């Protein structure tokens, strides 16, 4: 089969032919219908050989949907032909966190060498992929695969980030979304769907700010040195109750600290490496700073339910498998407006 692999440190990914996978005990073979392209992959491909925690080559793609092609011995819960989405942050399934459906926070994954597809295990940008357990599959329930596949990360991750701050997103509150790209433009829609907050979107691109307005942002602000004072002005000096940073570089993290309200939440989702000092006087009183990871299995089910209700509409660009390297080039250059999706079978 064809697959997009990261094969050499520092080199771009390439489309190669690899053996067709066969499901082992408890495993499920998926015929991939759509796979997402994410900035996390670019972050992985920027690491040095010493930083990589897994061997190469690696088949990329941690957002995947497909149809069940075969079940390994002992695998159940689905039948051949079922349309499913892949829950990506795999865990051991039995530790305290996994027992709550929080496999994204599995306590034993590192110890056991369990890694997500596309981020250590073979991923979804291929004609077929192996899913380690049927518990990591969620029925698509009639959703369009192309529209649904980004929801497994670009939907789930912002939903998890928003959900933990729901008590603060009451009428009269403000939520700021920094970065209106693949995750950010979905975050705007989720905030509009599940909260009464006023939503302000920030980005360096006028095109992405236009997308943010299209999907529901009440206000858009150019993400520059004047962004924090502008947010303060828009909120009457109060600041934003919740700031969601989907970029995470030092300038955006610093700006988040300058625009957050007393008792507010700063949620650093982006992998830009920025940090924020926490201590008395460093931030407004009682501000919480968190860096969540992905989301839970129950939350993925909730995100897909929101999509079925029409509350979320992911803007996508589609590419064939042979064009996948081009999709990564465009993403790296900031030219993808929304989410890039690979269609391995055309």
SULJOFEN-V61436 format. One record per pair of residues at least 4 apart in sequence whose ideal C-beta (glycine too) atoms are under 8 Angstrom apart, sorted by the first residue. I is the first residue (numbers start at 1). GAP is how many residues later the second one is. Records with the same first field share a line. If there is no record, write none. Layout:
I=GAP + GAP
This chain:
1=16 + 17 + 18 + 19 + 20 + 125 + 126 + 127
2=13 + 14 + 15 + 16 + 124 + 125 + 319 + 320 + 342
3=12 + 13 + 14 + 15 + 56 + 119 + 122 + 123 + 124
4=9 + 10 + 11 + 12 + 55 + 56 + 57 + 121 + 122 + 317 + 320 + 321 + 338
5=8 + 9 + 10 + 11 + 13 + 51 + 52 + 53 + 54 + 55
6=5 + 7 + 35 + 38 + 39 + 50 + 51 + 52 + 54
7=4 + 6 + 7 + 9 + 49 + 50 + 51
8=48
9=38 + 39 + 40 + 43 + 47
10=35
12=33 + 313 + 316 + 317
13=32 + 47 + 311 + 312 + 315
14=311
15=306 + 307 + 309 + 310
16=41
18=41 + 108
20=108
21=8 + 101 + 107 + 108 + 109
22=7 + 48
23=4 + 5 + 6 + 47 + 48 + 49 + 52 + 107
24=48 + 49 + 106
25=47 + 48 + 49 + 50
26=46 + 47 + 48 + 49 + 106 + 107 + 108
27=45 + 48 + 103 + 104 + 105 + 106
28=40 + 42 + 43 + 44 + 47 + 50 + 102 + 103 + 105 + 106 + 109
29=39 + 40 + 41 + 42 + 43 + 99 + 100 + 101 + 102
30=34 + 36 + 37 + 38 + 39 + 54 + 56 + 94 + 98 + 99 + 100 + 101
31=35 + 36 + 37 + 38 + 96 + 97 + 314
32=32 + 33 + 34 + 92 + 93 + 94 + 95 + 96 + 97 + 312 + 313
33=32 + 33 + 34 + 50 + 112 + 310 + 311 + 312
34=30 + 31 + 32 + 111 + 112 + 114 + 115 + 307 + 308 + 309 + 310
35=26 + 28 + 29 + 30 + 88 + 89 + 90 + 91 + 114 + 306 + 307 + 309
36=25 + 26 + 27 + 28 + 88 + 113 + 114 + 116 + 117 + 118 + 303 + 304 + 305 + 306
37=4 + 24 + 26 + 88 + 287 + 290 + 291 + 294 + 299 + 302 + 303 + 304 + 305
38=4 + 24 + 25 + 115 + 116 + 144
39=4 + 142 + 143 + 231 + 232 + 292
40=4 + 22 + 79 + 113 + 231
41=4 + 19 + 20 + 21 + 77 + 78 + 287
42=4 + 286 + 289 + 290
43=4 + 228
44=8 + 14 + 75
47=4 + 5
48=4
52=4
53=62 + 67
54=4 + 61 + 66
58=60 + 62 + 64 + 65
59=59 + 63 + 64 + 66 + 67 + 70
60=58 + 63 + 65 + 264
61=56 + 57 + 62 + 63 + 64 + 65 + 68 + 281
62=26 + 54 + 55 + 56 + 57 + 61 + 62 + 90 + 91
63=23 + 25 + 55 + 61 + 86 + 87 + 89 + 90 + 91
64=21 + 22 + 24 + 53 + 54 + 59 + 60 + 65 + 85 + 88
65=18 + 19 + 20 + 21 + 75 + 80 + 83 + 84 + 87
66=17 + 18 + 20 + 58 + 62 + 63 + 79
67=14 + 15 + 16 + 17
68=10 + 11 + 12 + 13 + 14 + 16 + 69
69=11 + 59
70=10
71=4 + 5 + 7 + 9 + 63
75=58 + 59
76=58
77=57 + 58 + 60
78=4 + 6 + 56 + 59
82=57
83=56 + 57 + 62
84=53 + 54 + 55 + 56
85=52 + 53 + 54 + 55 + 63 + 64 + 66 + 67 + 215 + 219
86=31 + 38 + 43 + 45 + 50 + 51 + 66
87=16 + 48 + 49 + 50 + 51 + 65 + 210 + 213
88=28 + 29 + 30 + 31 + 48 + 64 + 65 + 206
89=14 + 15 + 17 + 27 + 204 + 205 + 206
90=13 + 16 + 19 + 24 + 25 + 26 + 27 + 31 + 42 + 43 + 46
91=4 + 6 + 7 + 11 + 12 + 13 + 14 + 15 + 17 + 18 + 23
92=6 + 14 + 15 + 16 + 17 + 20 + 22
93=5 + 10 + 40 + 42
94=4 + 5
95=4 + 11 + 12 + 13
96=4 + 11
97=5 + 6 + 8 + 9 + 10
98=4 + 5 + 8 + 9
100=196
101=195 + 196 + 197
102=4 + 194
103=33 + 193 + 194
104=56 + 189 + 190 + 191 + 192
105=188
106=8
108=4 + 6
109=5 + 6
110=4
114=18
115=4 + 5 + 6
116=4 + 5
117=4 + 5 + 6 + 7 + 12 + 14
118=4 + 5 + 6 + 7
119=4
121=11
122=4 + 7 + 8
123=6
124=5
125=196 + 199 + 217 + 219
126=195 + 218
127=194 + 217 + 218
131=5 + 6
132=4
135=162
136=161
138=159 + 162 + 163 + 166
140=5 + 8 + 164
141=163 + 167
142=166
143=4 + 5 + 161 + 164 + 165
144=4
145=4
146=170 + 172 + 195 + 197
147=4 + 160 + 166 + 167 + 169
148=4 + 156 + 159
149=192
150=4 + 5 + 32 + 36 + 164 + 166 + 189 + 191
151=4 + 5 + 35 + 149 + 152 + 153 + 156 + 161 + 163
152=4 + 148
153=4 + 30 + 141
154=4 + 28 + 29 + 32 + 160 + 185
155=4 + 31 + 35 + 148 + 152 + 157 + 159
156=4 + 138 + 139 + 143 + 144 + 147
157=4 + 26 + 112 + 135 + 137 + 138
158=4 + 25 + 26 + 28 + 29 + 32 + 86 + 88 + 111
159=4 + 31 + 136 + 140 + 143 + 144 + 147
160=4 + 132 + 134 + 135 + 136 + 139
161=4 + 26 + 83 + 106 + 108 + 131
162=4 + 7 + 13 + 25 + 28 + 29 + 32 + 33 + 80 + 82
163=31 + 136
164=101 + 103 + 126 + 128
165=4 + 10 + 76 + 77 + 100 + 102
166=28 + 29
168=5 + 73 + 74 + 95 + 96 + 97
169=4 + 6 + 22 + 26 + 27 + 28 + 72 + 73
170=25 + 26 + 27
171=25
172=24
173=22 + 23 + 24 + 25 + 68 + 69
174=23 + 24 + 25 + 26 + 57 + 60 + 61 + 64 + 65 + 66 + 67 + 68 + 87
175=16 + 20 + 22 + 23 + 24 + 25 + 65 + 66 + 67 + 68 + 69
176=23 + 24 + 25 + 26 + 55 + 64 + 66 + 67 + 68 + 80 + 83
177=7 + 10 + 11 + 14 + 22 + 23 + 24 + 25 + 35 + 40 + 67 + 69
178=6 + 24 + 25 + 45 + 65 + 66 + 67 + 68 + 69 + 74 + 77 + 78 + 92
179=4 + 5 + 23 + 24 + 44 + 66 + 67 + 68 + 73 + 91
180=4 + 5 + 8 + 21 + 22 + 23 + 25 + 28 + 29 + 31 + 32 + 37 + 40
181=4 + 22 + 27 + 65 + 155 + 157
182=4 + 154 + 156 + 157 + 158
183=4 + 63 + 86
184=4 + 17 + 19 + 24 + 28 + 60 + 62
185=4 + 23 + 26 + 27 + 30 + 129 + 130 + 153
186=4 + 126 + 128
187=4 + 57 + 59
188=4 + 11 + 13 + 24 + 27 + 28 + 29
189=4 + 26 + 27 + 122 + 123 + 124
190=4 + 116 + 121 + 122
191=4 + 6 + 8 + 25
192=7 + 23 + 24 + 119
193=113 + 118 + 119
194=112 + 117
197=44 + 45
198=20 + 21
199=17 + 18 + 19 + 20
200=17 + 18 + 19 + 20 + 21 + 31 + 34 + 40
201=8 + 11 + 12 + 16 + 18 + 19 + 20
202=18 + 19 + 20 + 21 + 25 + 29 + 50 + 53
203=5 + 6 + 9 + 17 + 19 + 20
204=4 + 18 + 19 + 20
205=4 + 129
206=4 + 16
207=4 + 130
208=4 + 129
209=4 + 11 + 12 + 13
210=4 + 10
211=4 + 104 + 126 + 127
212=4 + 5 + 8
213=4 + 7
215=98 + 100
219=15
221=6 + 9 + 10 + 13
222=4 + 5
223=4 + 24 + 29 + 32
226=4
227=4 + 28 + 32
228=4 + 27 + 30 + 31
229=4 + 29
230=4
231=4 + 8 + 9 + 28
232=5 + 6 + 7 + 26 + 27
233=4
235=4 + 5 + 26
238=23
239=20 + 21 + 22 + 23 + 25 + 45
240=19 + 20 + 21 + 24
241=19 + 20 + 22 + 23 + 24
242=22 + 23 + 25
243=13 + 16 + 17 + 21 + 22 + 23 + 24
244=23 + 25
245=7 + 8 + 11 + 21 + 22 + 23 + 24 + 25 + 29
246=23 + 24
247=5 + 23 + 25
248=4 + 5 + 20 + 21 + 22 + 23 + 24 + 25 + 26
249=4 + 21 + 23 + 24 + 25
250=4 + 22 + 23 + 24 + 25
251=4 + 23
252=4 + 18 + 20 + 22
253=4 + 13 + 15 + 19 + 21 + 22 + 23
254=4 + 20 + 22
255=4
256=4 + 10 + 12 + 20
257=9 + 19 + 25 + 26 + 30
260=4 + 5 + 6 + 23 + 24 + 27
261=23
262=22 + 23 + 24 + 25
263=21 + 22 + 23 + 24
264=20 + 23 + 24
265=22 + 23 + 24 + 25
266=10 + 17 + 21 + 22 + 23 + 24
267=23 + 24 + 25
268=6 + 8 + 21 + 22 + 23
269=22 + 23
270=4
276=6 + 7 + 13
277=5 + 6
278=4 + 5 + 9 + 11
283=4 + 6
295=4 + 5 + 8
296=4
297=4
298=4
299=4
300=4
301=4
302=4
303=4 + 9
304=4
305=4
306=5 + 6
307=4 + 5
314=24 + 25
315=22 + 23 + 24
316=22 + 23 + 24 + 25
317=10 + 13 + 19 + 20 + 21 + 22 + 23 + 24
318=22 + 23 + 24 + 25
319=4 + 5 + 7 + 8 + 21 + 22 + 23 + 24
320=4 + 22 + 23 + 24 + 26
321=21 + 22 + 23 + 24
323=4 + 19
324=4 + 18
325=4
326=4
327=4 + 9 + 13 + 15
328=4
329=4
330=5 + 6 + 10
331=4 + 5 + 9
336=4
